[in-house]
Amino acid sequence: MSTVVVVLSILLACVFLGSGLAKLANVDAMKKSAEQLGYSATTSRVIGALEVAAAAGLIVGLFWMPLGLAAAIGLTLLMIGAVYYHVRAKDAVSHIVPPGALALLSAATAVLIAIA
């Protein structure tokens, strides 16, 4: 496994673990974001659980590549959905770029794992 895959996997795992735990804890900023995007606190918690599971999948995927690939693909799809919801809510570009960048990083990670 390449150093790039390891670094990207750990970076993404840290980002999504933090984001997922904040959603699961129903932090005010996450609650407000969910309301603004038009989905419930329950949906936000489900997304948080998916993010935490994917973070774990990326770390375990360093030892078992199929799980890392599945986690990276799942995060790519999740972030594409986030971009869609932010665009639909007519959010500022500054709110659309982070999930877009994370989608690209997740997709790059998936491709690098797949060709490894």
C-alpha positions in Angstrom: 0.0 0.0 0.0 1.4 3.4 -1.0 2.2 6.2 1.5 -0.3 8.4 -0.3 -3.1 6.0 0.4 -2.1 5.7 4.0 -1.9 9.5 4.5 -5.2 10.1 2.6 -7.0 7.4 4.6 -5.8 8.7 7.9 -6.6 12.3 7.0 -10.1 11.4 5.8 -10.7 9.2 8.9 -9.8 12.1 11.2 -12.0 14.6 9.4 -15.0 12.2 9.2 -14.6 10.9 12.8 -14.8 14.5 14.1 -17.7 15.5 11.8 -19.6 12.3 12.6 -19.1 12.5 16.3 -20.3 16.1 16.2 -23.4 15.0 14.4 -24.0 12.1 16.8 -23.6 14.5 19.8 -26.2 16.8 18.1 -23.8 19.8 18.4 -25.6 23.1 17.9 -23.7 23.9 14.7 -24.6 20.6 13.2 -28.2 21.0 14.3 -28.5 24.4 12.6 -26.8 23.1 9.5 -29.3 20.2 9.3 -32.3 22.6 9.7 -30.9 24.9 7.1 -30.4 22.1 4.6 -33.9 20.8 5.3 -33.4 17.5 7.1 -34.1 16.3 10.6 -31.8 15.9 13.6 -32.4 12.1 13.2 -31.2 12.2 9.6 -28.2 14.2 10.8 -27.4 11.5 13.4 -27.7 8.8 10.7 -25.2 10.7 8.5 -23.0 11.0 11.6 -23.1 7.3 12.2 -22.2 6.6 8.5 -19.3 9.0 8.8 -18.0 7.3 11.9 -18.4 3.9 10.3 -16.6 5.1 7.2 -13.7 6.5 9.3 -13.3 3.1 11.0 -13.5 1.4 7.6 -10.7 3.6 6.2 -8.5 2.7 9.2 -9.3 -1.0 9.0 -8.9 -0.8 5.2 -5.2 -0.1 5.7 -5.0 -3.8 6.7 -7.9 -5.2 4.6 -8.2 -3.2 1.4 -11.8 -4.1 0.3 -13.1 -2.4 3.4 -11.1 0.7 2.8 -12.3 0.8 -0.8 -15.9 0.5 0.3 -15.5 3.2 2.9 -13.9 5.6 0.4 -16.6 5.0 -2.2 -19.3 5.4 0.5 -17.8 8.7 1.6 -17.6 9.9 -2.0 -21.3 9.2 -2.5 -22.1 10.8 0.9 -20.2 14.0 0.0 -21.8 14.2 -3.4 -25.1 14.2 -1.6 -23.8 16.9 0.7 -22.9 19.1 -2.3 -26.3 18.5 -3.7 -28.1 19.6 -0.5 -25.9 22.7 -0.2 -26.6 23.7 -3.8 -30.3 23.0 -3.4 -30.3 25.2 -0.3 -28.6 28.0 -2.3 -25.7 28.0 0.2 -22.7 30.2 -0.4 -19.8 28.7 -2.3 -17.8 28.6 1.0 -20.3 26.0 2.2 -20.2 23.9 -1.0 -16.4 23.7 -1.5 -15.6 21.7 1.7 -17.9 18.7 0.9 -16.8 19.0 -2.8 -13.2 18.8 -1.8 -13.8 15.9 0.5 -15.7 14.1 -2.3 -12.7 14.5 -4.6 -10.3 13.3 -1.9 -12.5 10.3 -1.1 -12.8 9.5 -4.8 -9.0 9.8 -5.2 -8.5 7.5 -2.3 -10.9 4.9 -3.7 -9.1 5.0 -7.1 -5.7 4.7 -5.5 -6.9 1.7 -3.3 -8.4 0.1 -6.4 -5.3 0.3 -8.5 -3.0 -0.8 -5.6 
